[in-house]
Every structure is written in structure tokens, then in C-alpha cells.
Amino acid sequence: RVSLKAPGYVRRCLSVIVPFLTGNEKCFLQDGARPHISQVTMSYLRRKRVHCLEGYPPYSPDLNPIEQLWPVLDAAIAERAPCDADELKRAATEAWMSIPQSKIDGVVRGWWTRLNGVARCSGRA
């Protein structure tokens, strides 16, 4: 198992997406994984003026839109029954591309409703 440390996360992941994360209406959400909340990562995001959602329950599937799509992806990939890494990559790509954009948009729009529900409960279930 390969573990990605904070400097690598900043260099390989964040540096690629940060240009898309700036702006008044954008809010970046990460889970509580160590590379995501490290001083290195948070300092980098502050320097780049990326607004981050903080103070929410870590590992909250309600606040992570991809969690709403995993079951769809899992079912589509399982249906293709890939036998090796290349087939798995192809199946995952095809599964993702088969999800209608309207479904993805709906999941993202529903995020604000879920966020407000968590805020009303002060982050408690």
C-alpha cells in the first residue's frame, strides 16, 4: 500500500485543481485524512485563497457528493466484471462516463441541503 503524505498531496493533487477552486461561490471540501488537514496542506490552501469548509463532522458521507455516486459506479463496474487492471480502468472510466450529467448535477445541488441539515444539528446526528 502506498501512502500519500501532505507534500505529495499538495504537489500531485492540489496544485492541479487549485486553479478551479478560487472564486467567491466556491467551497472546497476534504475529509479528515491526515494529508488533507495537515499544516502543509492548510497553509498552501490559505496562500492560494481557497475557501475550505471547516468544522464539519469528518468522514461524513452526507457531505461528500461522491459517496452518493459510489453505488452507481460499483454496480456498473461489477456488471462488466473486469479481470485485470487495464479492464478495471476501462470499466471505471466507462461507468463514470455513463452517469448522466443531470444526475451528477442533482447530487451536487443536493449537497447544500445536506450541509444546511448538518449545520442545523450543529454537526451531530
C-alpha positions as a printed Julia matrix, in Angstrom:
125×3 Matrix{Float64}:
   0.0    0.0     0.0
   1.36   3.41   -0.96
   0.63   6.3     1.35
   0.48   9.86    0.06
   1.95  12.36    2.51
   0.91  16.02    2.65
   3.71  17.46    0.46
   2.96  14.91   -2.25
  -0.78  15.57   -1.93
  -0.19  19.3    -2.41
   2.18  18.78   -5.34
   0.36  15.97   -7.17
  -3.29  16.72   -6.4
  -4.0   20.19   -5.09
  -1.67  22.04   -7.45
  -3.67  20.58  -10.35
  -7.13  21.53   -9.07
  -6.47  24.79   -7.19
  -6.96  26.94  -10.31
 -10.55  25.67  -10.39
 -11.17  26.32   -6.67
 -10.83  30.07   -6.44
 -13.84  32.35   -6.51
 -16.47  33.69   -4.15
 -19.01  30.92   -4.65
 -16.61  28.01   -4.43
 -16.1   25.97   -1.28
 -13.56  23.15   -1.09
 -14.43  20.11    1.0
 -12.0   17.44    2.14
 -12.41  14.62    4.59
 -10.31  14.31    7.72
  -7.47  12.31    6.16
  -4.11  13.42    7.55
  -2.73  14.81    4.26
  -5.94  16.84    3.84
  -5.8   18.55    7.22
  -2.05  18.85    7.69
  -0.44  22.2     8.36
   1.35  21.95    4.99
  -1.94  21.46    3.13
  -3.94  24.09    5.01
  -1.14  26.64    4.68
  -0.99  26.0     0.93
  -4.77  26.44    0.57
  -4.69  29.69    2.58
  -1.86  31.06    0.4
  -3.89  30.21   -2.71
  -7.02  31.8    -1.17
  -9.11  28.67   -1.45
 -12.19  28.78    0.76
 -12.46  25.49    2.69
 -15.4   24.13    4.6
 -14.14  23.5     8.11
 -15.73  22.31   11.33
 -17.99  19.65    9.86
 -18.03  16.03   11.02
 -15.09  14.13    9.49
 -15.89  11.16    7.26
 -19.44  12.34    6.76
 -20.92  10.6     3.7
 -23.77  13.13    3.69
 -21.3   15.9     2.97
 -19.29  14.12    0.31
 -21.14  14.11   -3.03
 -19.07  11.25   -4.47
 -20.47   8.99   -1.75
 -23.87   9.35   -3.43
 -22.39   8.09   -6.71
 -20.23   5.18   -5.49
 -23.14   2.68   -5.56
 -23.87   3.6    -9.19
 -20.21   3.21  -10.14
 -19.8   -0.03   -8.17
 -22.8   -1.63   -9.88
 -21.71  -0.57  -13.37
 -18.14  -1.81  -12.83
 -19.32  -5.12  -11.33
 -21.59  -5.65  -14.34
 -18.53  -5.51  -16.62
 -16.62  -7.98  -14.37
 -13.1   -6.74  -15.16
 -10.36  -9.37  -14.93
  -7.24  -7.22  -14.75
  -6.06  -3.69  -14.01
  -6.5   -2.49  -17.6
 -10.05  -3.81  -17.78
 -10.8   -2.29  -14.37
  -9.54   1.11  -15.5
 -11.57   0.88  -18.71
 -14.69  -0.27  -16.82
 -14.35   2.53  -14.25
 -13.92   5.16  -16.96
 -16.9    3.84  -18.93
 -19.01   3.63  -15.77
 -18.22   7.23  -14.86
 -18.93   8.44  -18.41
 -22.28   6.61  -18.4
 -23.63   8.58  -15.45
 -25.88  11.31  -16.85
 -24.62  14.81  -16.1
 -28.09  15.65  -14.78
 -27.63  13.01  -12.03
 -24.24  14.44  -11.05
 -25.7   17.97  -11.06
 -28.57  16.82   -8.84
 -26.19  15.26   -6.33
 -24.12  18.43   -6.19
 -27.2   20.67   -5.83
 -28.46  18.43   -3.02
 -25.17  19.0    -1.17
 -26.32  22.43    0.05
 -29.46  20.9     1.56
 -27.4   18.25    3.35
 -24.91  20.87    4.55
 -27.7   23.02    5.98
 -29.15  19.96    7.74
 -25.81  19.23    9.39
 -25.43  22.89   10.38
 -28.92  22.88   11.99
 -27.84  19.9    14.11
 -24.5   21.51   14.99
 -22.72  18.67   13.23
 -24.36  15.94   15.31
 -26.59  13.13   14.05
